[in-house]
Amino acid sequence: MQISTSEKILNAAEELFALSSYDAVSIRQITQKADVKLALAHYHFGTKEALFDAVIKRRIGLLSESRLQLLDYFSHENSNKPLSIEQIVHAFVTPYLFWHLNGGAGWRSYARIVSTLLGYNLSLLQEQFDSGAARFQQEMRRAMPGADEASIQWGFDFMVGVMCNTFSEVDRIGGLSQQLCSVENKEQACEYLLSFIVAGLERLAINNKQNLNHSLSVLKSLNPLDNTVEK
């Protein structure tokens, strides 16, 4: 099946942005990889920033829809009673895994780009994800009625963070484990990832926070600081 010129440009841009940084990739490089004329990129997208935004937005809708589908399915399964923490985590993370496994190679590139998006365009992230995030946070409040609001907010933020790290394609664990574990095996990674997130949220559900005073005090005694050093 033939793909449109705009899709060729989006596919090329997605791959190049994932391999390099936003600033390091030029429109010319993208059109060369897409094998289209430079003028066509400007015709379809205008600027590089608009092209980058289009790369992000084209997969977000599908991902968000799949998350809400699973969340709604679990809600129906529970007769609209509060979901379990496990169900909420599954609804948030497993759609990412599903499309990574079944949606084609572009999802790997997309995951690498999204993992760096905070450093590039927070407003785009907020625009595209905040409505879905609010729905998940609401379900977390129902599932964790004893948790204070800070525990809900930090819990959701950490869930997003460790998920993005797992899908970012940086296989640090492969070297550390001598290939016993690898992010190349996303299904296996997610089996551990979901258990990790669920356990953390279960602790936050009872507002269980770690006291850092002793460790910081020990470090301070072992590393006397010059008061003139900037903090």
Buried (B, 14 or more C-beta within 10 A) or exposed (E): EEEEBBEBBBBBBBBBBBEEEBEEBEBEBBBEBBEBEEEBBBEBBEEBEEBBBBBBEBBBEEBBEBBBEBBEEBBEEEEEEBBBBBBBBBBBBBBBBBBBEEBEEBBBBBBBBBBBBEEBBEEBBEBBBEEBBEBBBEBBBEBBEEBEEEBBBBBBEBBBEBBBEBBBBEBEBBEEEEEEBBBEEBEEBBEEBBEBBBEBBBBBBEEEEEEEEEEEEEEEEEEEEEEEEEE
